[in-house]
């Protein structure tokens, strides 16, 4: 398994999520801790082979999210912030 962490600074701009997904897939990571997200959407977002886990953040404050490959998402028991 491959784990990683990435400080993205902002996913509020259009197209940012697809850029991150492409980079995570390029490094063939299974689980990535993404920091300083500033993204209003929450819950579970499916993108290609990954699932983006996080809570809703309407104020676009700094938060941490997880990208988890769909093959191991059942191993994630709980996301705590």
C-alpha positions as CSV (number, residue, x, y, z in Angstrom):
1,X,0.0,0.0,0.0
2,X,1.1,3.6,-0.7
3,X,0.2,6.4,1.7
4,X,0.8,10.1,1.2
5,X,0.1,13.6,2.4
6,X,-0.4,16.7,0.3
7,X,-0.9,20.4,1.1
8,X,-3.2,21.5,-1.7
9,X,-4.0,24.9,-0.2
10,X,-7.3,25.3,-2.0
11,X,-9.9,23.2,-3.9
12,X,-12.3,26.1,-4.1
13,X,-11.3,26.9,-7.7
14,X,-13.0,25.2,-10.7
15,X,-11.0,22.2,-11.9
16,X,-8.9,21.8,-8.8
17,X,-10.4,18.5,-7.7
18,X,-9.7,16.8,-11.1
19,X,-6.1,18.1,-10.9
20,X,-5.6,16.5,-7.4
21,X,-7.2,13.2,-8.6
22,X,-4.9,13.1,-11.5
23,X,-1.8,13.6,-9.4
24,X,-2.9,11.1,-6.7
25,X,-3.5,8.5,-9.5
26,X,-0.1,9.3,-11.1
27,X,1.7,8.4,-7.8
28,X,-0.5,5.3,-7.5
29,X,-1.4,6.1,-3.9
30,X,-4.0,4.1,-2.0
31,X,-4.7,6.7,0.8
32,X,-3.8,10.4,0.7
33,X,-4.3,12.9,3.5
34,X,-5.1,16.2,1.7
35,X,-4.6,19.3,3.8
36,X,-5.7,23.0,3.6
37,X,-8.6,22.0,1.4
38,X,-10.9,25.1,1.7
39,X,-13.8,23.4,-0.1
40,X,-17.5,23.8,0.6
41,X,-18.7,20.4,-0.4
42,X,-18.7,17.5,2.0
43,X,-19.6,13.9,2.5
44,X,-18.4,11.3,0.1
45,X,-17.5,12.4,-3.5
46,X,-16.6,9.7,-6.0
47,X,-13.9,10.7,-8.6
48,X,-12.6,8.1,-11.0
49,X,-10.9,5.4,-8.9
50,X,-10.9,7.4,-5.6
51,X,-13.4,8.4,-3.0
52,X,-13.0,11.8,-1.4
53,X,-14.1,11.8,2.3
54,X,-14.7,14.9,4.3
55,X,-17.2,17.1,6.2
56,X,-19.0,20.1,4.7
57,X,-17.3,23.4,5.2
58,X,-19.4,26.4,4.2
59,X,-16.9,29.0,5.3
60,X,-14.1,27.6,3.2
61,X,-11.9,27.2,6.2
62,X,-8.8,25.1,6.3
63,X,-9.7,21.4,6.6
64,X,-8.2,18.0,6.1
65,X,-9.8,15.4,3.7
66,X,-8.9,11.9,2.7
67,X,-8.6,10.4,-0.8
68,X,-9.1,6.6,-0.6
69,X,-8.8,4.2,-3.5
70,X,-12.1,2.5,-4.0
71,X,-10.6,-1.0,-3.4
72,X,-9.7,-0.2,0.2
73,X,-12.5,2.2,1.2
74,X,-14.1,-0.6,3.2
75,X,-11.1,-0.7,5.5
76,X,-11.7,2.9,6.6
77,X,-13.8,2.7,9.7
78,X,-14.2,6.3,10.6
79,X,-12.9,9.7,9.6
80,X,-12.3,12.0,12.6
81,X,-11.6,15.7,12.3
